[in-house]
């Protein structure tokens, strides 16, 4: 892979990472509830999910997913239901004590945030199909593919870490400014609605797109 090809992918990765989607919504929701330091664990999970998607594409399962209506449909609807579940859960956050303070330890479990972030990316077939469509354009088939996949995955992971960090910081700043539990409840409902909207958009995503 030439330097110019990598630079082109590096530029594309920023656009990919900063594009609004379920990952960005999840990062902001975690930043809102836990602040940056704890909320960033969701980004760790998103990164693991992204690496899983990259592995799926690299070993050729992405092609199967793109070609099989059944496989695509199963993954898509799992993602739809999961996003709607997250939205409903986020929408009803005010049923429990609201974590107004960024250093609140209430019900914080890093493992749960990591798992949630990972599942959000894994159950989003749009990401896998997108990678399947984009990544091959930057591969040099005359050179070893494994190293190229590693470089491309590392590049996209770097930009995603920065982008999700920005989204988490944005939400945590809002948390620092708003001290009224009522305001934070409405923000939680707003993020919940965005999760449900993301699930609805994913439901409308057809295999042919």
C-alpha positions as CSV (number, residue, x, y, z in Angstrom):
1,X,0.0,0.0,0.0
2,X,1.4,3.3,-1.0
3,X,1.5,6.4,1.2
4,X,-0.9,8.3,-1.0
5,X,-3.4,5.4,-0.8
6,X,-3.1,5.3,3.0
7,X,-3.6,9.1,3.2
8,X,-6.7,8.8,1.1
9,X,-8.1,6.1,3.5
10,X,-7.0,8.2,6.5
11,X,-9.1,11.2,5.2
12,X,-12.0,8.9,4.5
13,X,-11.8,7.4,8.0
14,X,-12.4,10.8,9.6
15,X,-15.6,11.2,7.6
16,X,-16.6,7.6,8.5
17,X,-15.9,8.0,12.2
18,X,-17.6,11.3,12.7
19,X,-20.7,10.4,10.7
20,X,-23.7,10.3,13.1
21,X,-25.0,6.9,13.9
22,X,-25.8,4.5,16.8
23,X,-22.2,4.5,17.9
24,X,-22.2,8.3,18.3
25,X,-25.5,8.2,20.1
26,X,-24.2,5.6,22.5
27,X,-21.0,7.5,23.2
28,X,-23.0,10.7,24.0
29,X,-25.5,8.8,26.1
30,X,-22.7,7.4,28.2
31,X,-20.9,10.7,28.5
32,X,-24.1,12.3,29.6
33,X,-24.7,9.8,32.4
34,X,-21.2,9.0,33.6
35,X,-18.9,11.8,32.4
36,X,-16.0,11.4,30.1
37,X,-13.7,9.1,32.1
38,X,-16.3,6.4,32.8
39,X,-18.4,7.0,29.7
40,X,-15.4,6.4,27.5
41,X,-15.7,2.7,28.2
42,X,-18.5,2.6,25.7
43,X,-16.0,3.7,23.1
44,X,-13.8,0.7,24.0
45,X,-16.7,-1.6,23.3
46,X,-17.4,0.2,20.0
47,X,-13.8,-0.3,19.0
48,X,-14.0,-4.0,19.8
49,X,-17.2,-4.2,17.6
50,X,-15.4,-2.3,14.8
51,X,-12.5,-4.7,15.0
52,X,-14.9,-7.7,14.8
53,X,-16.5,-6.2,11.7
54,X,-13.1,-5.7,10.1
55,X,-12.3,-9.3,10.9
56,X,-15.5,-10.5,9.3
57,X,-14.7,-8.6,6.2
58,X,-11.1,-9.8,6.1
59,X,-12.0,-13.5,6.3
60,X,-14.7,-13.2,3.7
61,X,-17.8,-13.5,5.8
62,X,-18.7,-10.0,4.8
63,X,-19.2,-11.2,1.3
64,X,-21.5,-13.9,2.5
65,X,-23.4,-11.3,4.5
66,X,-23.7,-9.1,1.5
67,X,-24.9,-11.9,-0.7
68,X,-27.2,-13.7,1.7
69,X,-30.6,-12.2,2.3
70,X,-31.2,-14.5,5.2
71,X,-27.9,-13.7,7.0
72,X,-28.3,-10.0,6.4
73,X,-31.9,-10.0,7.6
74,X,-31.1,-11.9,10.8
75,X,-28.3,-9.5,11.8
76,X,-30.2,-6.5,10.7
77,X,-33.3,-7.3,12.8
78,X,-31.1,-8.2,15.8
79,X,-29.6,-4.7,15.5
80,X,-33.0,-3.1,15.1
81,X,-34.5,-4.7,18.3
82,X,-31.3,-4.0,20.3
83,X,-31.3,-0.3,19.4
84,X,-35.0,0.0,20.2
85,X,-34.3,-1.8,23.5
86,X,-31.5,0.7,24.3
87,X,-33.8,3.6,23.4
88,X,-36.6,2.4,25.6
89,X,-34.1,1.8,28.5
90,X,-32.5,5.3,28.0
91,X,-35.9,6.9,27.7
92,X,-36.9,5.5,31.1
93,X,-33.7,6.3,32.9
94,X,-35.5,8.8,35.1
95,X,-37.1,5.8,36.9
96,X,-33.8,5.4,38.7
97,X,-31.7,8.0,40.4
98,X,-30.2,10.4,37.9
99,X,-26.4,10.5,37.9
100,X,-26.1,14.3,38.0
101,X,-22.5,14.2,39.3
102,X,-19.9,13.0,36.9
103,X,-18.1,11.1,39.6
104,X,-21.2,9.3,40.8
105,X,-20.5,5.6,41.3
106,X,-24.1,4.5,41.2
107,X,-24.6,1.4,39.1
108,X,-21.5,1.9,37.1
109,X,-20.1,-1.2,35.5
110,X,-17.4,-0.8,32.8
111,X,-18.1,-4.3,31.5
112,X,-21.7,-3.4,30.7
113,X,-20.7,-0.3,28.8
114,X,-18.0,-2.2,26.8
115,X,-20.5,-5.0,26.0
116,X,-23.2,-2.5,24.9
117,X,-20.8,-0.6,22.6
118,X,-19.5,-3.9,21.1
119,X,-23.0,-5.2,20.5
120,X,-24.1,-1.9,18.8
121,X,-21.4,-2.3,16.2
122,X,-21.6,-6.0,15.7
123,X,-25.4,-6.0,15.2
124,X,-25.2,-3.3,12.6
125,X,-24.8,-5.0,9.2
126,X,-24.6,-1.6,7.5
127,X,-21.1,-1.2,9.0
128,X,-20.0,-4.6,7.7
129,X,-21.4,-4.1,4.3
130,X,-19.9,-0.5,4.2
131,X,-16.5,-1.8,5.1
132,X,-16.9,-4.6,2.5
133,X,-17.6,-1.9,-0.1
134,X,-14.9,0.6,0.9
135,X,-11.9,-1.4,2.2
136,X,-11.1,-3.3,-1.0
137,X,-10.7,0.0,-2.9
138,X,-7.6,0.7,-0.8
139,X,-6.0,-2.7,-1.1
140,X,-3.0,-3.5,-3.3
141,X,-3.7,-7.1,-4.4
142,X,-0.1,-7.5,-5.4
143,X,1.1,-7.2,-1.8
144,X,0.4,-9.2,1.3
145,X,-3.2,-8.5,2.4
146,X,-2.9,-9.3,6.1
147,X,-0.6,-6.3,6.8
148,X,-2.8,-4.0,4.8
149,X,-5.8,-5.1,6.7
150,X,-4.0,-4.4,10.0
151,X,-2.9,-0.9,8.8
152,X,-6.4,0.0,7.6
153,X,-8.1,-1.4,10.8
154,X,-5.6,0.5,13.0
155,X,-6.2,3.7,11.1
156,X,-10.0,3.5,11.3
157,X,-9.8,2.5,15.0
158,X,-7.6,5.6,15.7
159,X,-10.0,8.0,14.0
160,X,-13.0,6.3,15.8
161,X,-11.3,6.6,19.2
162,X,-10.9,10.3,18.6
163,X,-14.4,10.8,17.1
164,X,-16.2,8.9,19.9
165,X,-14.0,10.7,22.5
166,X,-15.3,14.0,21.0
167,X,-18.9,12.9,21.2
168,X,-18.4,11.6,24.8
169,X,-16.8,14.9,25.8
170,X,-19.6,16.9,24.3
171,X,-22.2,15.1,26.3
172,X,-20.1,15.2,29.5
173,X,-19.8,18.9,29.1
174,X,-23.5,19.2,29.0
175,X,-23.6,17.1,32.1
176,X,-21.3,19.5,33.8
177,X,-23.4,22.5,32.9
178,X,-26.8,21.1,33.8
179,X,-27.4,20.3,37.4
180,X,-31.2,20.0,37.3
181,X,-32.4,16.3,37.3
182,X,-35.4,17.4,35.3
183,X,-33.2,18.7,32.5
184,X,-31.1,15.5,32.4
185,X,-34.2,13.4,32.4
186,X,-35.3,15.2,29.2
187,X,-31.9,14.7,27.7
188,X,-32.1,11.0,28.5
189,X,-35.4,10.9,26.7
190,X,-33.9,12.7,23.8
191,X,-31.1,10.2,23.5
192,X,-33.6,7.4,23.9
193,X,-35.6,8.7,21.0
194,X,-32.4,8.9,18.9
195,X,-31.7,5.2,19.7
196,X,-35.2,4.3,18.6
197,X,-34.9,6.5,15.5
198,X,-31.5,4.8,14.6
199,X,-33.3,1.4,15.0
200,X,-36.1,2.6,12.7
201,X,-33.5,3.8,10.1
202,X,-31.7,0.4,10.3
203,X,-35.0,-1.4,9.8
204,X,-35.5,0.5,6.5
205,X,-32.1,-0.4,5.3
206,X,-32.5,-3.0,2.5
207,X,-30.1,-5.7,1.4
208,X,-29.7,-4.0,-2.0
209,X,-28.6,-0.6,-0.7
